[in-house]
């Protein structure tokens, strides 16, 4: 699994073991620290430790610079909000900019001040403009009020003059006659006009009536179109009103009520000539303000367009500077305050590249003192780093979702590339469905450059990220579909004619008793004659169930074998002798033997009952097998295997804790501070695992024994339950096949049985929707999750610890991806 590529920039990639890591120390002069960290971020191969974890963010060296970066980020967010409101999009093209950090800070400050001033002026102008629009509405509505009142008064005057010679009627008010006879008794009325929100109009009228005890005259009318409120700037439905009152006290009450109800008041001249002059004056001011506002908005848009052309570059520079100063705050300051000291993890192959970056930063910053790079010795566990490409990264993510591999332990991702899509395909075996998934996945792969540069939805982004996993799943589904001989549940004679033919014309498709073998065995996959026959379900059930057991036992054996290579790699002889060997013996004494019986039965065509054989292997191991015997000496073999299985359980349980206790005593017998040269690394690891970092602790034998007991019980019971768990391959494969068959027989064929084009079109539509929605979406997700469980639980628990932590280098590229 290694990808060759010599040279420092393209080291060989080995997915089986994580990259060799080293703890390094860099000592950087203060004058070149900024440029050095920038070059290391572009390289992205050094994971720095925080050496100032005990300090608060405000106590760190570059707290002031980070505050400046935060202020710049706030200004850029302000610009982005303004551009979003104005409908101006930023330029996606990134170019090199000549501005440095200080110049950019000054430029952003100037632009913010200019934009804030333009916005403030525009807000004032818009408020004045909206007030004038409201004033214009009030003049129009109040003018209508006064005009209608004058007409009514004139009509009453004419009527009263006509009735002067007559006697006063009972309906005529007494005060009215007094007023006519005595002009000195007339009272001068005041008026207020304005606009009140329509939803508050009724409450406004009631409060006015109660506050003045009815000594007002209120007239209001709704405005046809919603008007823009000068204060809130929102469209509000309003009523125009005119209030007539008498006295200063009533006026004061009315003014307070208007303020409480957000009723905007505007002066209304009573003289008609002054009214016309006010209308003309307001109209002229509205036109003038409209032109001024348009000019202000055009000026603001020009400023925003200039910002938009450089926004991405400025944003990238500001984020980069903030990241650099955050990283510099992780370095400790030397006592002389002339250099910074940093520690971190890097891959061994990146040593030359890091040294080149340090040297280049020294030259470019014209520093007189170069940076120092040195490797440190440590007992700390390094991070795990796998170099992946766009094909292998999705498979590695499947493994990492369970747990990050311990440093340099065997990586299940190597095997997952093949076993995961294959187990999926065993449950999803239909080459017609596989072709549909393959076509959709190839579309994502062919246009991956376009999709990679776009913002995708959550579901689409997951599908695009796992496009190569889905492609492998589709290819394996086509393969298993050809083995099952199913194309949307329809069998085809792709590889030749069926090996069977009817004995006589009465032999129908519904039975196989009348079939004779007339040709050689069907060369690849299931013979098409089985589909639709009476024996189809029993035959395929038996085939898929036994195949599931064979695949499960094979994969579990693979996991145990990988644990052997892990033990050899870490020089852990304890796990080889007291874990790998007894586990291998136990699993294969029972289920390896069952797999062998299945293969023998297939090869010989025997009719032995394997259920009976396995059950009585435990209940009555000394009884004769009779017709269930598949080979000579089977009874003896079963006794030996049963004995080996029984012996392997205490073999796993007892020796390992005593061996660890013995090694612990040897290590502390006169050599409490030095390891014995003969001691395995495995023992040191085991002791560290059980006793922690303090080697002077008492050896907790009971704790170690209980841990080993739990591990033994888990494996013994897991061997049974995990093997049974692989039967999900059979169950889901059967469910997929039966669902596909139901949709084909009961929907498509049933619709085509009618001589009606509408019914046929409806049948085709329902068949396509059911196939896509149920089989290609829900069944795909179901098979994916079951394959995931088989890898995480049944396969990986045989060897995979997954208690490591991921290599997270300081990299501008990774940080920008996370922000996107």
C-alpha positions, 0 to 999 in steps of 0.5 A: 500500500505504499505510493512511491515518490522520492524526494523531500516533497513527495515522500512514500505514503504507507497507509498500513502504519502512520507516518513516523513522527518526531518531537522538535524544538524551534528557536526563532529570533524575534525579528523573524518570528512573524515571517517564520510562522507564516512560512510554516503555516504555508508548509502545513507540516508542524503541529505546535504545542501551546507552551503558554497554556497557564496564561490567560489570552490577555497575558500573552505576548501578542495580545495587542496584535490579536485585538487589532486583528479582531478590530479589523475583522469587525470592520470587514464584517461591517463591510460585508453586511453593507454589501449584502444590503446593497446587493453587491457580491464580492470578487471570488478571485484572489490576487496578491496584494501589496498592503502589509498589516499596518497599511491595511489597518489604516485603509480599513479605518479610513473606509469605515469612517467614510462609509459610516459618514455616508450612511449617517448622511443618507439616514438623515436625508431618508428620515427628512424625505419620509417626513416630507412624504408624510407631511404631503399626505397630511396636507392632502387628507387635511385639505380634504377635511377642511374643504368638505367642512367648508362646503357643509358650513356654507350649505348650513349658512344658506339654509339658516338664512332661508329660515331666518324669518320663521320661528325657531324649530324645536330641533334647532340648538339654542346655543346656535341661535345665541351665537348668531345673535351674539358674535362676541360669545364665539370661541376660537378653536385650535387644531392638530393634524398628523398620522397615527399607525392604523392598528392604534387608531381606535385606542388613540381615539378612545384615549383622546375622548376620555382625556378631554372628556369629549371636548374635542372634535376628531376626524381621521381617515385611512391612507390608501398606501402604507407609508414609510415611518421616518423613525423605524424606516419600515412600511406602516399602514397609517390613518391621517387625523385632524383634532380640533380642541379648545384651550391650552390644557387640552392641547397639552394632553393631546400632545402627550397622547400623540407622543405615546401613540407614535403619532407624527404631527405636522402643521396645517395652515388654515388659509387656503392660499398658505395651504397651496403654498405649503403643498408646492414647497413640500413637493419641491423639497421632496424632488430635491431630496430624492435627487440628493439621496440617489446621488448619496446611494450612488456614492455609497455603491461606488465605495462598496464596489471598490471594497468588494473588488478587494474584500476577499484579499483583505479578509484572507490577509486579516485572517492570516495575520490573526492565525499567525499571532495566535500561533506566536502566542503559543511560543514561549519567550526566552529569558533574554526576550530576543527569541521565541521557543516552540515545540511541536510534532512533525513527520520525520520526512518533513525535517528538510522542508521545515529547515528550508522554511526556517532558513528562507524566513531568516533570509527574507527577514534579513535577520542576523541570527538564524533559527535553530531546529532540533529533535527532542527525545520524549516518551510522550505518545505522538499524534497519528498522521496518514497521508491520504489522497482524494480516493483514500481519504473517505475510507480513512474518515470511516475508520477515524469516525470510530476512533483515531488509530494509536501511533503506528498501529495497523490501520483498518483503512487499508482493508476497508477500501476493499472489504467495506464496499464488498460487504455492502454489495453482498447486501445490495446485490443487483447489477441494475441498481449498481449501474444506476448508482455508478452513473450518478457517482460518475457524474459527481467524479467527472464534474468534481472540480466544479462541485469542489468550488461550490457551496453544497447542501449538507446531504450533497456535500456528504455524497460528494465527499464520499463519491469514491466510496459510493463508486466502489460500492456500485462496482462491487454491487454490479459484481455481486449482482452478476453473481446473484444474476439479478437485474432489477430482480430479472435473471439473464443468461449472460454467460451462457445457457442454463445447465438445466432443461425440462424432462417433459412438456408438463414441467413448468417454471414453478418446479425443479423436480422435472429438471434435468442437467443437460449442459455443463454448470452455469459458468458464473453466478447463480443459474437463471433457472432458479429464479421463479422456481418453487425452490428459489427461496430455499436455495438462495436462503441456504446459499446466502446464509452459508456465504455470510458465515464464510465471509464473517469468519474470514474477516474475523480471522483477518482481524486476529491476524492483524493483531499478530502483526501489531504485536510483532511491530510493537515487539509485544511477545505477551500478546502473541503467545497469550492473545493471538494464538488462543484467539485464533485457536478458539475461533477456528476450532468452532466457526472455522470448523463450521466454515470447513464443513460448509465448503465440504458439503458444497463440494461433495453434495452431501445432505448432512445437517450442519445445525445438528452437527454443530449442536451435538458437537457440544451436547454429545461429542462422543456420539456417532454422527451417522448420516451427518458425517462428511469425512472419515475421522470427523468425530475425532477431529471434533473432539480435538477441536472442542478440547482446543477451544476449551483449553484456549479460554484459560490460555487467554485468561490466566498466564498474561496477568501472572507474566506481567506481575513477574516482569514488574517484580523483575524490573523493580528488583534493585533497578527501580530507575532502569529498565532491564535490557531483556524486557520486551517493549510490550511489558513496559507498555502493559505496565504503563497501561495498568499503572500509569506513568509512575513506575513506583506504584504497587502492581495492582494484580487484581485490576490486571486480572479483572481487565483480562477476565473482561477481555476474555469473556468479551472475545468468547461471547463475541465470537458467537455473537459476531458470527451471528451478526454477519447473518445480516448479510443474508437477511438484507440481501434477501430483503433487497431481492424480495423488494425488487421482485415485488416492485417488478412483478406487482407493479410493472408487470401488473400494469403492462397486463392491462391494454391501457396506456394510462395504466402502463404509464402510471405503472412505470412511474410508480415502479421508477419512484419505488425503485429510486426512493426505496431501493436506491436511497433507503436500501443503500443507506441501510446496507451502508450502515450495516456494513459500517457496523460490521467493520466497527464492531465485528472486524476492528475490535479484534485488533484496533485500539483507536485511542490515538489523536490526530495530527493537526498541523498549523496550516493555512489551507486546513484552516481556510477549509474549516472556515468554508 
